């Protein structure tokens, strides 16, 4: 760090301390101290203009504005992360301790020049962000998931569970996507979009599967736009992520972890069971992770149609196998074959998304469950992504094509008064 940078940081620290003293004196005298960003910035500009420290660096108007902005970020914002949070190209921020910050930009990971002064500086930003979410992290509860007021998802883990220092991951809430956006970006084709819209309208039971950050939650939000406005939707999540645009009759249930005394837990399974008593027209399970998988599958057998659930898996077949494993973990003594039979008769369509090295996210398989046999589930592809190499810039080429197999649930389309062109499924 150069002498001018050291002097700049020293001036910033002195202004921070003076503002803290000013606010503390105001609080003693009964003045309001809950200031917004503009009020904080005004106070900082006044303090800066009145500052006459020996050997104080001479700052240009632009440098003064930057100093005030940085201090305001640190006092009421996310500190050095503020520019990253404001950057629309950044979708995820990964803080690997105070000295290392990565972002996902355009689907690719890159290291930034952003850093915190030390672990205490990073913890102060973490605590400020968690405070806005009504959450906190301590050595006795050193990791948590939460949702920030703007809809971003935050995960924090601190020592002693992590050796890098406090670690934080923020998945920003992106703009609201539409099916047209997904088509324009090549995530799926108009033919698949037409099929999925019809499936939602006809109350086909769907599983949306894929790996981390493949667009599963975004696709669920898009599909929800095809649900009739008068229908009562109940969503069930571990952390609030789903965004159902322009939806009024929507009940959001969110699981709760036990408190420090081990009390107050409300697991997903209890919420799924409670949702059954709330007269839902649609149930959307953010992600099946445990015994709630059994309750959701059984709900489909008892007349709840149009259920959508998300599964972390690397293929449609793996999604069904994971669902079976979760059902076996439910605590009921069910034989594997019985679980498979229930799943095969309940789940009708699996939409699988993948993420490619160029950062793009695509629907790579649209499959239906055709039954079970001794070896496991019988899965039939309706559409598959066929790769055709890379461009000179490294972008994936390929297309999502029909296999020639028609859906087994065509009667549902007829019942709903929907007519899909037969050529939609022609190879």
TISE-551405 format. One record per residue (C-alpha): residue number from 1; residue in three letters; y, z, x. Coordinates in nm, 3 decimals. Last residue first. Layout:
REM residues N
   k   r       y       z       x
 NUM ALA       Y       Z       X
...
END
This chain:
REM residues 427
   k   r       y       z       x
 427 UNK  -3.619  -3.433  -3.853
 426 UNK  -3.560  -3.401  -4.227
 425 UNK  -3.454  -3.056  -4.348
 424 UNK  -3.107  -3.147  -4.481
 423 UNK  -3.257  -3.476  -4.607
 422 UNK  -3.379  -3.288  -4.915
 421 UNK  -3.015  -3.227  -5.024
 420 UNK  -2.968  -2.866  -5.127
 419 UNK  -2.912  -2.797  -5.494
 418 UNK  -2.810  -2.450  -5.600
 417 UNK  -2.843  -2.321  -5.956
 416 UNK  -2.935  -1.971  -5.840
 415 UNK  -3.288  -2.007  -5.980
 414 UNK  -3.323  -2.346  -5.807
 413 UNK  -3.212  -2.199  -5.474
 412 UNK  -3.460  -1.916  -5.514
 411 UNK  -3.733  -2.170  -5.589
 410 UNK  -3.673  -2.323  -5.244
 409 UNK  -3.813  -2.006  -5.085
 408 UNK  -4.074  -2.169  -4.863
 407 UNK  -3.801  -2.349  -4.672
 406 UNK  -3.868  -2.712  -4.572
 405 UNK  -4.024  -2.805  -4.234
 404 UNK  -3.890  -3.130  -4.082
 403 UNK  -3.794  -2.962  -3.755
 402 UNK  -3.421  -2.983  -3.815
 401 UNK  -3.196  -3.012  -3.512
 400 UNK  -2.946  -2.785  -3.340
 399 UNK  -2.800  -2.989  -3.058
 398 UNK  -2.762  -2.983  -2.684
 397 UNK  -2.520  -2.971  -2.393
 396 UNK  -2.435  -2.649  -2.211
 395 UNK  -2.109  -2.642  -2.019
 394 UNK  -2.130  -2.639  -1.638
 393 UNK  -1.806  -2.830  -1.575
 392 UNK  -2.003  -3.145  -1.481
 391 UNK  -2.172  -3.116  -1.821
 390 UNK  -2.508  -2.945  -1.853
 389 UNK  -2.854  -3.041  -1.973
 388 UNK  -2.981  -3.162  -2.310
 387 UNK  -3.083  -2.839  -2.481
 386 UNK  -3.271  -2.860  -2.815
 385 UNK  -3.167  -2.585  -3.053
 384 UNK  -3.419  -2.532  -3.330
 383 UNK  -3.407  -2.563  -3.708
 382 UNK  -3.667  -2.484  -3.976
 381 UNK  -3.899  -2.305  -3.736
 380 UNK  -4.214  -2.150  -3.881
 379 UNK  -4.323  -1.798  -3.789
 378 UNK  -4.677  -1.664  -3.841
 377 UNK  -4.677  -1.297  -3.753
 376 UNK  -4.954  -1.129  -3.555
 375 UNK  -5.273  -1.228  -3.374
 374 UNK  -5.501  -1.154  -3.669
 373 UNK  -5.284  -1.351  -3.908
 372 UNK  -4.960  -1.289  -4.088
 371 UNK  -4.740  -1.490  -4.323
 370 UNK  -4.499  -1.785  -4.319
 369 UNK  -4.188  -1.599  -4.204
 368 UNK  -3.901  -1.846  -4.183
 367 UNK  -3.710  -1.959  -3.879
 366 UNK  -3.359  -2.067  -3.780
 365 UNK  -3.350  -2.089  -3.403
 364 UNK  -3.086  -2.143  -3.134
 363 UNK  -2.770  -2.034  -3.316
 362 UNK  -2.520  -2.059  -3.034
 361 UNK  -2.296  -1.847  -2.815
 360 UNK  -2.108  -2.005  -2.528
 359 UNK  -2.037  -1.815  -2.207
 358 UNK  -2.137  -2.099  -1.973
 357 UNK  -2.455  -1.906  -1.886
 356 UNK  -2.571  -1.923  -2.251
 355 UNK  -2.578  -1.660  -2.524
 354 UNK  -2.841  -1.678  -2.791
 353 UNK  -2.846  -1.638  -3.168
 352 UNK  -3.151  -1.614  -3.395
 351 UNK  -3.138  -1.654  -3.773
 350 UNK  -3.451  -1.514  -3.935
 349 UNK  -3.540  -1.603  -4.295
 348 UNK  -3.767  -1.459  -4.563
 347 UNK  -3.825  -1.096  -4.475
 346 UNK  -4.004  -0.905  -4.755
 345 UNK  -4.355  -1.058  -4.780
 344 UNK  -4.399  -1.086  -4.405
 343 UNK  -4.256  -0.739  -4.344
 342 UNK  -4.489  -0.573  -4.595
 341 UNK  -4.794  -0.756  -4.458
 340 UNK  -4.701  -0.665  -4.102
 339 UNK  -4.662  -0.297  -4.190
 338 UNK  -5.000  -0.295  -4.365
 337 UNK  -5.162  -0.457  -4.060
 336 UNK  -5.010  -0.195  -3.831
 335 UNK  -5.171   0.091  -4.028
 334 UNK  -4.921   0.329  -4.188
 333 UNK  -4.930   0.704  -4.122
 332 UNK  -4.569   0.775  -4.214
 331 UNK  -4.346   0.914  -3.940
 330 UNK  -4.111   0.616  -3.927
 329 UNK  -4.223   0.509  -3.580
 328 UNK  -4.469   0.254  -3.724
 327 UNK  -4.178   0.099  -3.913
 326 UNK  -3.983   0.071  -3.589
 325 UNK  -4.275  -0.105  -3.420
 324 UNK  -4.304  -0.352  -3.710
 323 UNK  -3.933  -0.430  -3.694
 322 UNK  -3.971  -0.485  -3.320
 321 UNK  -4.255  -0.729  -3.384
 320 UNK  -4.043  -0.913  -3.641
 319 UNK  -3.750  -0.941  -3.400
 318 UNK  -3.985  -1.048  -3.118
 317 UNK  -4.107  -1.340  -3.329
 316 UNK  -3.749  -1.440  -3.408
 315 UNK  -3.669  -1.436  -3.034
 314 UNK  -3.492  -1.219  -2.773
 313 UNK  -3.445  -0.915  -2.995
 312 UNK  -3.171  -0.676  -3.110
 311 UNK  -3.204  -0.679  -3.489
 310 UNK  -2.937  -0.707  -3.760
 309 UNK  -3.010  -0.662  -4.129
 308 UNK  -2.914  -0.857  -4.439
 307 UNK  -3.054  -0.775  -4.784
 306 UNK  -3.015  -1.048  -5.046
 305 UNK  -3.262  -0.882  -5.277
 304 UNK  -3.323  -0.519  -5.367
 303 UNK  -3.610  -0.534  -5.617
 302 UNK  -3.855  -0.270  -5.499
 301 UNK  -4.016  -0.476  -5.224
 300 UNK  -3.681  -0.537  -5.054
 299 UNK  -3.622  -0.161  -5.062
 298 UNK  -3.958  -0.120  -4.884
 297 UNK  -3.830  -0.328  -4.594
 296 UNK  -3.509  -0.125  -4.580
 295 UNK  -3.692   0.208  -4.596
 294 UNK  -3.936   0.109  -4.322
 293 UNK  -3.655  -0.008  -4.094
 292 UNK  -3.481   0.327  -4.151
 291 UNK  -3.750   0.474  -3.927
 290 UNK  -3.563   0.366  -3.616
 289 UNK  -3.309   0.125  -3.472
 288 UNK  -3.224  -0.121  -3.751
 287 UNK  -2.879  -0.263  -3.689
 286 UNK  -2.574  -0.305  -3.911
 285 UNK  -2.782  -0.273  -4.228
 284 UNK  -2.628  -0.479  -4.507
 283 UNK  -2.734  -0.386  -4.862
 282 UNK  -2.627  -0.601  -5.155
 281 UNK  -2.608  -0.541  -5.528
 280 UNK  -2.608  -0.168  -5.460
 279 UNK  -2.656   0.090  -5.737
 278 UNK  -2.569   0.395  -5.526
 277 UNK  -2.913   0.553  -5.528
 276 UNK  -3.056   0.302  -5.278
 275 UNK  -2.760   0.376  -5.049
 274 UNK  -2.880   0.737  -5.018
 273 UNK  -3.208   0.622  -4.869
 272 UNK  -3.027   0.396  -4.623
 271 UNK  -2.788   0.679  -4.534
 270 UNK  -3.075   0.919  -4.465
 269 UNK  -3.238   0.658  -4.241
 268 UNK  -2.918   0.591  -4.053
 267 UNK  -2.897   0.951  -3.940
 266 UNK  -2.656   1.216  -4.070
 265 UNK  -2.643   1.496  -3.816
 264 UNK  -2.436   1.800  -3.912
 263 UNK  -2.596   2.047  -3.676
 262 UNK  -2.714   2.051  -3.314
 261 UNK  -2.464   2.322  -3.213
 260 UNK  -2.263   2.063  -3.017
 259 UNK  -2.245   1.843  -3.325
 258 UNK  -2.525   1.617  -3.447
 257 UNK  -2.453   1.243  -3.455
 256 UNK  -2.308   1.082  -3.767
 255 UNK  -2.410   0.758  -3.933
 254 UNK  -2.153   0.534  -4.100
 253 UNK  -2.156   0.425  -4.466
 252 UNK  -1.901   0.166  -4.581
 251 UNK  -1.882   0.095  -4.956
 250 UNK  -1.744  -0.250  -5.049
 249 UNK  -1.616  -0.359  -5.388
 248 UNK  -1.282  -0.484  -5.251
 247 UNK  -1.374  -0.753  -5.000
 246 UNK  -1.106  -0.980  -4.858
 245 UNK  -1.278  -0.996  -4.519
 244 UNK  -1.602  -0.806  -4.454
 243 UNK  -1.558  -0.653  -4.109
 242 UNK  -1.865  -0.491  -3.964
 241 UNK  -1.818  -0.270  -3.660
 240 UNK  -1.830   0.091  -3.780
 239 UNK  -2.071   0.269  -3.546
 238 UNK  -2.426   0.360  -3.648
 237 UNK  -2.398   0.131  -3.946
 236 UNK  -2.480   0.104  -4.318
 235 UNK  -2.299  -0.147  -4.537
 234 UNK  -2.303  -0.120  -4.916
 233 UNK  -2.188  -0.422  -5.117
 232 UNK  -2.123  -0.418  -5.491
 231 UNK  -2.107  -0.772  -5.629
 230 UNK  -1.798  -0.878  -5.823
 229 UNK  -1.659  -1.080  -5.531
 228 UNK  -1.970  -1.298  -5.508
 227 UNK  -2.131  -1.300  -5.164
 226 UNK  -2.047  -1.614  -4.964
 225 UNK  -1.784  -1.432  -4.755
 224 UNK  -2.058  -1.193  -4.639
 223 UNK  -2.203  -1.474  -4.426
 222 UNK  -1.897  -1.469  -4.201
 221 UNK  -1.920  -1.093  -4.147
 220 UNK  -2.291  -1.123  -4.068
 219 UNK  -2.213  -1.401  -3.819
 218 UNK  -1.958  -1.179  -3.643
 217 UNK  -2.211  -0.896  -3.621
 216 UNK  -2.468  -1.125  -3.458
 215 UNK  -2.227  -1.295  -3.216
 214 UNK  -2.439  -1.301  -2.900
 213 UNK  -2.288  -0.986  -2.748
 212 UNK  -2.619  -0.814  -2.677
 211 UNK  -2.931  -1.017  -2.757
 210 UNK  -3.023  -1.192  -3.078
 209 UNK  -3.141  -1.144  -3.434
 208 UNK  -2.989  -1.183  -3.780
 207 UNK  -3.260  -1.094  -4.034
 206 UNK  -3.213  -1.231  -4.385
 205 UNK  -3.349  -1.161  -4.733
 204 UNK  -3.259  -1.459  -4.953
 203 UNK  -3.014  -1.364  -5.225
 202 UNK  -2.948  -1.718  -5.358
 201 UNK  -2.580  -1.703  -5.259
 200 UNK  -2.671  -1.577  -4.911
 199 UNK  -2.938  -1.844  -4.865
 198 UNK  -2.701  -2.117  -4.989
 197 UNK  -2.440  -2.022  -4.728
 196 UNK  -2.713  -2.018  -4.463
 195 UNK  -2.837  -2.367  -4.557
 194 UNK  -2.490  -2.520  -4.564
 193 UNK  -2.405  -2.366  -4.226
 192 UNK  -2.733  -2.503  -4.087
 191 UNK  -2.636  -2.853  -4.198
 190 UNK  -2.277  -2.817  -4.080
 189 UNK  -2.410  -2.733  -3.732
 188 UNK  -2.413  -2.401  -3.546
 187 UNK  -2.231  -2.228  -3.262
 186 UNK  -2.068  -2.558  -3.170
 185 UNK  -1.716  -2.417  -3.151
 184 UNK  -1.599  -2.624  -3.450
 183 UNK  -1.905  -2.522  -3.655
 182 UNK  -1.850  -2.153  -3.581
 181 UNK  -1.482  -2.190  -3.668
 180 UNK  -1.570  -2.365  -3.997
 179 UNK  -1.800  -2.073  -4.080
 178 UNK  -1.502  -1.844  -4.044
 177 UNK  -1.399  -1.602  -3.773
 176 UNK  -1.164  -1.310  -3.818
 175 UNK  -0.984  -1.244  -3.493
 174 UNK  -1.167  -1.033  -3.245
 173 UNK  -1.215  -0.659  -3.243
 172 UNK  -1.232  -0.567  -2.879
 171 UNK  -1.549  -0.435  -2.720
 170 UNK  -1.433  -0.148  -2.502
 169 UNK  -1.666  -0.010  -2.235
 168 UNK  -1.584   0.313  -2.052
 167 UNK  -1.716   0.488  -1.742
 166 UNK  -1.592   0.818  -1.602
 165 UNK  -1.702   0.846  -1.238
 164 UNK  -1.950   0.614  -1.069
 163 UNK  -2.228   0.878  -1.078
 162 UNK  -2.300   0.867  -1.451
 161 UNK  -2.471   1.139  -1.655
 160 UNK  -2.288   1.422  -1.474
 159 UNK  -2.037   1.267  -1.521
 158 UNK  -1.888   1.063  -1.805
 157 UNK  -2.008   0.809  -2.060
 156 UNK  -1.776   0.634  -2.303
 155 UNK  -1.841   0.355  -2.553
 154 UNK  -1.554   0.203  -2.750
 153 UNK  -1.564  -0.040  -3.041
 152 UNK  -1.240  -0.211  -3.139
 151 UNK  -1.145  -0.188  -3.507
 150 UNK  -0.770  -0.139  -3.455
 149 UNK  -0.804   0.235  -3.522
 148 UNK  -1.065   0.272  -3.246
 147 UNK  -1.434   0.293  -3.334
 146 UNK  -1.659   0.540  -3.152
 145 UNK  -1.971   0.557  -2.938
 144 UNK  -2.045   0.866  -2.732
 143 UNK  -2.152   1.008  -2.398
 142 UNK  -2.095   1.337  -2.213
 141 UNK  -2.151   1.589  -2.490
 140 UNK  -2.178   1.916  -2.291
 139 UNK  -1.957   1.771  -2.016
 138 UNK  -1.706   1.672  -2.282
 137 UNK  -1.616   1.363  -2.488
 136 UNK  -1.385   1.357  -2.787
 135 UNK  -1.348   1.184  -3.121
 134 UNK  -1.083   1.138  -3.390
 133 UNK  -1.048   0.768  -3.305
 132 UNK  -0.686   0.808  -3.188
 131 UNK  -0.803   1.105  -2.980
 130 UNK  -1.068   0.885  -2.821
 129 UNK  -0.800   0.657  -2.679
 128 UNK  -0.596   0.950  -2.542
 127 UNK  -0.907   1.115  -2.398
 126 UNK  -1.011   0.794  -2.222
 125 UNK  -0.658   0.746  -2.083
 124 UNK  -0.650   1.104  -1.949
 123 UNK  -1.001   1.058  -1.808
 122 UNK  -0.889   0.750  -1.610
 121 UNK  -0.596   0.939  -1.456
 120 UNK  -0.825   1.230  -1.371
 119 UNK  -1.077   0.994  -1.208
 118 UNK  -0.812   0.852  -0.974
 117 UNK  -0.506   0.629  -0.963
 116 UNK  -0.661   0.383  -1.208
 115 UNK  -0.736   0.022  -1.122
 114 UNK  -0.666  -0.329  -1.253
 113 UNK  -0.715  -0.620  -1.011
 112 UNK  -0.970  -0.770  -1.248
 111 UNK  -1.337  -0.852  -1.196
 110 UNK  -1.477  -1.138  -1.400
 109 UNK  -1.749  -1.175  -1.662
 108 UNK  -1.773  -1.502  -1.854
 107 UNK  -1.767  -1.569  -2.230
 106 UNK  -1.413  -1.700  -2.226
 105 UNK  -1.298  -1.375  -2.068
 104 UNK  -1.529  -1.076  -2.035
 103 UNK  -1.353  -0.810  -1.836
 102 UNK  -1.428  -0.599  -1.529
 101 UNK  -1.248  -0.288  -1.404
 100 UNK  -1.328  -0.107  -1.078
  99 UNK  -1.139   0.173  -0.905
  98 UNK  -1.137   0.452  -1.163
  97 UNK  -1.503   0.429  -1.268
  96 UNK  -1.686   0.121  -1.394
  95 UNK  -1.436   0.026  -1.666
  94 UNK  -1.572  -0.264  -1.872
  93 UNK  -1.332  -0.449  -2.104
  92 UNK  -1.460  -0.696  -2.365
  91 UNK  -1.312  -0.994  -2.550
  90 UNK  -1.027  -1.089  -2.316
  89 UNK  -0.864  -1.422  -2.413
  88 UNK  -0.634  -1.252  -2.666
  87 UNK  -0.474  -1.043  -2.385
  86 UNK  -0.316  -0.733  -2.543
  85 UNK  -0.609  -0.507  -2.458
  84 UNK  -0.602  -0.641  -2.102
  83 UNK  -0.228  -0.575  -2.071
  82 UNK  -0.282  -0.215  -2.195
  81 UNK  -0.568  -0.136  -1.958
  80 UNK  -0.332  -0.002  -1.689
  79 UNK  -0.231   0.284  -1.920
  78 UNK  -0.400   0.274  -2.259
  77 UNK  -0.089   0.363  -2.454
  76 UNK   0.126   0.670  -2.521
  75 UNK   0.222   0.800  -2.178
  74 UNK   0.052   0.550  -1.949
  73 UNK   0.163   0.244  -2.142
  72 UNK   0.517   0.382  -2.170
  71 UNK   0.516   0.433  -1.792
  70 UNK   0.404   0.076  -1.728
  69 UNK   0.665  -0.069  -1.964
  68 UNK   0.946   0.142  -1.813
  67 UNK   0.849   0.031  -1.461
  66 UNK   0.822  -0.334  -1.569
  65 UNK   1.169  -0.323  -1.727
  64 UNK   1.308  -0.168  -1.408
  63 UNK   1.138  -0.437  -1.200
  62 UNK   1.295  -0.711  -1.414
  61 UNK   1.640  -0.553  -1.394
  60 UNK   1.602  -0.538  -1.016
  59 UNK   1.502  -0.214  -0.854
  58 UNK   1.671  -0.042  -0.562
  57 UNK   1.418   0.201  -0.422
  56 UNK   1.522   0.568  -0.420
  55 UNK   1.591   0.677  -0.063
  54 UNK   1.769   0.986  -0.195
  53 UNK   1.715   1.025  -0.569
  52 UNK   1.994   0.932  -0.808
  51 UNK   1.821   0.900  -1.147
  50 UNK   2.063   0.863  -1.439
  49 UNK   1.972   0.497  -1.505
  48 UNK   1.600   0.582  -1.481
  47 UNK   1.630   0.879  -1.715
  46 UNK   1.813   0.670  -1.974
  45 UNK   1.557   0.388  -1.944
  44 UNK   1.274   0.640  -1.983
  43 UNK   1.428   0.792  -2.296
  42 UNK   1.463   0.446  -2.453
  41 UNK   1.103   0.357  -2.366
  40 UNK   0.977   0.678  -2.529
  39 UNK   1.180   0.604  -2.844
  38 UNK   1.045   0.248  -2.855
  37 UNK   0.686   0.365  -2.808
  36 UNK   0.697   0.620  -3.088
  35 UNK   0.800   0.980  -3.047
  34 UNK   0.614   1.283  -3.182
  33 UNK   0.844   1.529  -3.002
  32 UNK   1.062   1.632  -3.295
  31 UNK   1.315   1.894  -3.190
  30 UNK   1.245   2.263  -3.242
  29 UNK   1.426   2.390  -2.933
  28 UNK   1.102   2.463  -2.753
  27 UNK   0.972   2.114  -2.843
  26 UNK   1.284   1.958  -2.696
  25 UNK   1.237   2.148  -2.372
  24 UNK   0.878   2.020  -2.350
  23 UNK   0.990   1.664  -2.425
  22 UNK   1.245   1.675  -2.146
  21 UNK   0.998   1.833  -1.904
  20 UNK   0.742   1.557  -1.979
  19 UNK   1.014   1.293  -1.936
  18 UNK   1.109   1.441  -1.600
  17 UNK   0.747   1.447  -1.485
  16 UNK   0.693   1.083  -1.576
  15 UNK   1.021   0.984  -1.412
  14 UNK   0.913   1.158  -1.090
  13 UNK   0.572   0.985  -1.097
  12 UNK   0.729   0.642  -1.145
  11 UNK   0.970   0.705  -0.858
  10 UNK   0.677   0.798  -0.634
   9 UNK   0.488   0.485  -0.740
   8 UNK   0.786   0.263  -0.652
   7 UNK   0.838   0.439  -0.319
   6 UNK   0.470   0.383  -0.230
   5 UNK   0.499   0.017  -0.333
   4 UNK   0.811  -0.024  -0.118
   3 UNK   0.636   0.137   0.180
   2 UNK   0.340  -0.102   0.143
   1 UNK   0.000   0.000   0.000
END
